[in-house]
Every structure is written in C-alpha cells, then in structure tokens.
Amino acid sequence: MTTSDKPEHAAETTDAAAHTGVAAQDWATAAADPQYRAAVVDLLGALAYGELAAFERLAEDAKLAPTLEDKAELAKMASAEFHHFERLRDRLTEIGEEPTAAMEPFVAALDGFHKQTAPSDWLEGLVKAYVGDSIASDFYREVAARLDADTRSLVLAVLDDTGHAGFAVERVRAAIDADPRVGGRLALWARRLMGEALSQSQRVVAERDALSTMLVGGVADGFDLAEVGKMFSRITEAHTKRMAALGLAA
C-alpha cells in the first residue's frame, strides 16, 4: 500500500490488543480454529491481490508522469508494491494455501473499484494512490490489531509506505499553488474516492463469511457494533487529515 501517515491510534490499538485473546497467540496456535484460519486466508488473499493491482496501477500511472524524474519515482514505488505482493504470496504458500485461489474471490470487487475510479490525469492518479489506498490501509490496520502475532506482523509490514505519500503531497500542493482551480476538482475527486473505497471494503467483507464473522466478534477478538462505528469514524478522521495535507477541503 502507499500510505505513510498511519492513524495515530494504530500503534496503540495494536499494542493493546497484543496482550489479549488471539492477538497474544502465534499463527500455529490461532490457526487451530478452522474459521479463524479461513478468515486469515481471505485477508491475505485480498491484500495480495490489492498489492498486485497497486503494482499494475503505478506502472500505468508512470506513463502519465510529466517528467522522467516522476516516471522513475513511480517505477520505484511499483517495484516496492510488487515486493509486498511477493511476501503475501509466499506466506500463503508457506501455510499450505494456493495463492491464486486465495486471491481469486477478490478480483472482481477490486477490479470493479479501479475501473470505477480510473484517474483522468496525472494529478488524479496521485490523489487516488494517496487517498484511496490509504483508506484501505487504515481498514486493514484496524483488522490487524485483532490478528495473531505472526499474521499481524506481516500485514503491518506490507502496509508500510512505499514513498508515495510524501511524493503525492508535494506534487499536488505544487499543482494547486500553480493553479488554485485545480484544488476544487481534486477535492471532488477525493470525496468520490472516499465513498467508493468504503463501499468496496464493505462489499468485500460482506461477501466472505469468515471475514465478516471475524470482524463482528465471532472469530478472534472482533469488533462489536459500537466499535465498528468507531472504526469508521477513525478512518474518516484520518481521511480528513490527509485531505488537509494535500491542501484540499474534505
């Protein structure tokens, strides 16, 4: 994923959860529960395809780059995303799962999201990578706090910044400084991305029984309904901060 400005609560939530329930266990212990195992396989499959799609998208966005410097920067980020994909793919193989089969259930939803939010220019592509991917990353970090220690460590590692956050903020702010009218268009675009990203996340979870059961507390230390509301409030708050960093109104 391509975000560096992790929500302030993320580390605290993870640290607190690490001492209780499934979050205090290793993978071998936690995976004895077949429903938990299925949920983690779904999660890793969704993340793996997300990283593969991010690699493809960044490689495509590089074609829109206005300078060779920008093109090279995006190519470097695309390479980092592919490395994240490889780690997830290898982990699925390590635990006895076929990576392609684990990713397949999420292809249609993720491809649909990217088709509906295809950027029309270079700046929209930067905003999408910074804002859209960050929303997904925030969601996965929330879930990671409730995973076994081994899986949590991997998930947080592949959500690490590839360098896109600072790069996007610098380029978008420079574009708005040069032409303030650009800000209004990009603000509308970012709001659309927010809605689409949240809807896509909810669709992915709703379509996978093991994932949805884990999130609402049936497996591991899931969220209760009140906590689900708080989670989305935190994600929305983080989105507002990112919009401000870009110089855009939420």
C-alpha positions as CSV (number, residue, x, y, z in Angstrom):
1,M,0.0,0.0,0.0
2,T,1.1,3.6,-0.4
3,T,0.5,5.5,2.7
4,S,2.9,6.7,5.4
5,D,0.7,8.8,7.7
6,K,-0.7,5.9,9.8
7,P,-3.6,6.8,12.0
8,E,-2.4,7.9,15.4
9,H,-4.4,5.2,17.1
10,A,-3.0,2.4,15.1
11,A,0.1,1.6,17.1
12,E,-1.7,2.0,20.4
13,T,-4.6,-0.3,19.3
14,T,-2.1,-3.0,18.1
15,D,0.0,-2.8,21.3
16,A,-3.1,-3.1,23.5
17,A,-4.6,-6.0,21.6
18,A,-1.2,-7.8,21.5
19,H,-1.7,-8.9,25.1
20,T,-5.1,-10.5,24.9
21,G,-7.0,-13.2,23.1
22,V,-5.9,-14.3,19.6
23,A,-3.7,-11.3,19.3
24,A,-1.5,-12.8,22.0
25,Q,-1.1,-16.1,20.1
26,D,1.2,-17.1,17.3
27,W,-0.1,-18.5,14.0
28,A,0.3,-22.1,14.9
29,T,-1.9,-21.8,17.9
30,A,-4.6,-19.5,16.4
31,A,-4.9,-21.5,13.2
32,A,-6.2,-24.5,15.1
33,D,-9.5,-22.8,14.8
34,P,-10.6,-23.5,11.2
35,Q,-12.8,-20.5,10.9
36,Y,-10.1,-18.2,12.0
37,R,-7.7,-19.8,9.5
38,A,-10.2,-19.3,6.7
39,A,-10.6,-15.6,7.7
40,V,-6.8,-15.0,7.6
41,V,-6.5,-16.8,4.2
42,D,-9.2,-14.4,2.9
43,L,-7.5,-11.4,4.4
44,L,-4.1,-12.4,2.9
45,G,-5.7,-13.1,-0.4
46,A,-7.4,-9.7,-0.5
47,L,-4.2,-8.0,0.5
48,A,-2.1,-9.9,-2.1
49,Y,-4.4,-9.0,-5.0
50,G,-4.6,-5.4,-3.7
51,E,-0.8,-5.2,-3.8
52,L,-0.6,-6.8,-7.3
53,A,-3.2,-4.4,-8.5
54,A,-1.3,-1.5,-7.0
55,F,1.8,-2.5,-8.8
56,E,0.0,-2.6,-12.1
57,R,-1.7,0.7,-11.5
58,L,1.5,2.5,-10.5
59,A,3.2,1.1,-13.6
60,E,0.3,2.5,-15.7
61,D,0.4,5.9,-13.9
62,A,4.1,6.2,-14.7
63,K,3.0,6.6,-18.3
64,L,1.2,9.8,-17.3
65,A,4.2,11.2,-15.5
66,P,5.1,14.7,-16.7
67,T,8.9,14.3,-16.2
68,L,11.5,11.5,-16.2
69,E,12.1,12.1,-12.5
70,D,8.4,11.4,-11.8
71,K,8.3,8.4,-14.0
72,A,11.3,6.9,-12.2
73,E,9.8,7.6,-8.8
74,L,6.6,5.8,-9.7
75,A,8.6,2.9,-11.1
76,K,10.4,2.5,-7.8
77,M,7.1,2.6,-5.9
78,A,5.6,0.0,-8.2
79,S,8.6,-2.3,-7.5
80,A,8.0,-1.9,-3.7
81,E,4.3,-2.9,-4.2
82,F,5.4,-6.0,-6.1
83,H,7.7,-7.0,-3.3
84,H,4.8,-6.7,-0.8
85,F,2.8,-8.9,-3.1
86,E,5.6,-11.5,-3.2
87,R,5.7,-11.6,0.6
88,L,2.0,-12.3,0.9
89,R,2.1,-14.8,-1.9
90,D,5.0,-16.6,-0.2
91,R,3.2,-16.6,3.1
92,L,0.1,-18.2,1.6
93,T,2.2,-20.9,0.1
94,E,4.0,-21.4,3.5
95,I,0.8,-22.0,5.3
96,G,-0.3,-24.5,2.7
97,E,-2.7,-22.4,0.6
98,E,-2.6,-21.8,-3.1
99,P,-2.1,-18.0,-3.7
100,T,-4.2,-17.7,-6.8
101,A,-7.1,-19.5,-5.3
102,A,-6.9,-17.2,-2.2
103,M,-6.8,-14.1,-4.4
104,E,-9.5,-15.1,-6.9
105,P,-12.6,-14.2,-4.8
106,F,-11.4,-10.6,-4.6
107,V,-10.5,-9.9,-8.2
108,A,-14.0,-8.8,-9.4
109,A,-14.5,-6.4,-6.5
110,L,-11.1,-4.8,-6.6
111,D,-11.1,-4.6,-10.4
112,G,-14.5,-3.0,-10.3
113,F,-13.3,-0.4,-7.8
114,H,-10.3,0.5,-10.0
115,K,-12.5,0.6,-13.1
116,Q,-15.0,3.0,-11.5
117,T,-12.2,5.2,-10.2
118,A,-9.8,5.3,-13.1
119,P,-8.0,8.7,-13.0
120,S,-8.3,11.0,-16.0
121,D,-4.9,12.6,-15.5
122,W,-1.6,12.5,-13.5
123,L,-2.9,14.5,-10.5
124,E,-6.0,12.4,-10.1
125,G,-3.8,9.3,-10.1
126,L,-1.6,10.8,-7.3
127,V,-4.7,11.6,-5.2
128,K,-6.1,8.2,-5.8
129,A,-2.9,6.5,-4.6
130,Y,-2.6,8.7,-1.6
131,V,-6.3,8.9,-0.5
132,G,-7.9,5.8,-1.9
133,D,-5.2,3.4,-0.9
134,S,-4.8,5.0,2.5
135,I,-8.5,4.3,3.3
136,A,-7.9,0.6,2.5
137,S,-4.7,0.6,4.6
138,D,-6.5,2.1,7.6
139,F,-9.1,-0.6,7.4
140,Y,-6.6,-3.4,7.2
141,R,-4.6,-1.9,10.2
142,E,-7.8,-1.9,12.3
143,V,-8.2,-5.6,11.4
144,A,-4.6,-6.4,12.0
145,A,-4.8,-5.4,15.7
146,R,-7.0,-8.4,16.2
147,L,-4.9,-11.0,14.4
148,D,-2.3,-13.4,15.7
149,A,1.2,-12.0,16.2
150,D,2.7,-13.6,13.1
151,T,0.0,-12.5,10.7
152,R,-0.3,-9.1,12.3
153,S,3.4,-8.5,11.8
154,L,3.2,-9.4,8.1
155,V,0.1,-7.4,7.4
156,L,1.6,-4.2,9.0
157,A,4.8,-4.7,7.1
158,V,3.1,-4.8,3.7
159,L,1.1,-1.7,4.6
160,D,4.3,0.3,5.1
161,D,4.8,3.3,2.9
162,T,6.4,2.9,-0.5
163,G,7.2,6.6,-0.6
164,H,4.0,7.7,-2.4
165,A,2.6,9.7,0.4
166,G,5.2,12.5,0.6
167,F,5.6,12.4,-3.2
168,A,1.9,12.8,-3.8
169,V,1.5,15.7,-1.3
170,E,4.5,17.6,-2.7
171,R,3.3,17.3,-6.3
172,V,-0.4,18.0,-5.6
173,R,0.4,21.0,-3.5
174,A,2.7,22.4,-6.1
175,A,-0.1,22.0,-8.7
176,I,-2.6,23.8,-6.6
177,D,-0.2,26.6,-5.9
178,A,0.4,27.0,-9.6
179,D,-3.4,26.9,-10.4
180,P,-5.8,27.1,-7.4
181,R,-8.7,26.0,-9.6
182,V,-7.1,22.5,-9.6
183,G,-8.0,22.2,-5.9
184,G,-11.7,22.2,-6.3
185,R,-11.6,19.5,-8.9
186,L,-9.3,17.3,-6.9
187,A,-11.4,17.8,-3.7
188,L,-14.4,16.4,-5.5
189,W,-12.4,13.5,-6.8
190,A,-11.1,12.7,-3.4
191,R,-14.6,12.7,-1.9
192,R,-15.7,10.3,-4.6
193,L,-12.8,8.0,-3.8
194,M,-13.7,8.0,-0.1
195,G,-17.2,6.8,-0.8
196,E,-16.1,4.2,-3.4
197,A,-13.3,2.9,-1.1
198,L,-15.6,2.4,1.9
199,S,-18.3,0.8,-0.2
200,Q,-15.8,-1.6,-1.8
201,S,-14.4,-2.6,1.6
202,Q,-17.8,-3.3,2.9
203,R,-18.7,-5.4,-0.2
204,V,-15.5,-7.5,0.2
205,V,-16.2,-8.3,3.8
206,A,-19.9,-8.9,3.3
207,E,-19.3,-11.5,0.6
208,R,-16.8,-13.5,2.7
209,D,-18.4,-15.2,5.7
210,A,-15.2,-15.9,7.5
211,L,-14.1,-12.3,7.3
212,S,-17.4,-10.8,8.3
213,T,-17.7,-13.2,11.2
214,M,-14.2,-12.3,12.4
215,L,-14.9,-8.6,12.2
216,V,-18.1,-8.7,14.3
217,G,-16.5,-10.8,17.0
218,G,-17.4,-14.4,16.1
219,V,-13.8,-15.2,15.5
220,A,-10.7,-13.8,17.3
221,D,-11.3,-10.5,19.1
222,G,-13.7,-8.9,16.6
223,F,-15.4,-5.6,16.7
224,D,-18.8,-5.2,18.3
225,L,-21.3,-3.0,16.5
226,A,-20.4,0.1,18.5
227,E,-16.7,-0.5,17.7
228,V,-17.5,-0.8,14.0
229,G,-18.9,2.7,14.2
230,K,-15.8,4.0,16.0
231,M,-13.6,2.3,13.5
232,F,-15.2,4.0,10.5
233,S,-15.1,7.3,12.5
234,R,-11.3,6.9,12.9
235,I,-10.9,6.1,9.2
236,T,-13.0,9.2,8.2
237,E,-10.9,11.4,10.6
238,A,-7.7,10.1,9.0
239,H,-9.1,10.9,5.6
240,T,-9.8,14.4,6.6
241,K,-6.2,14.9,7.8
242,R,-4.9,13.6,4.5
243,M,-7.1,16.0,2.6
244,A,-5.7,18.8,4.7
245,A,-2.1,17.6,4.0
246,L,-2.9,17.8,0.2
247,G,-4.4,21.3,0.6
248,L,-7.9,20.1,-0.2
249,A,-11.2,20.5,1.7
250,A,-12.7,17.3,3.0
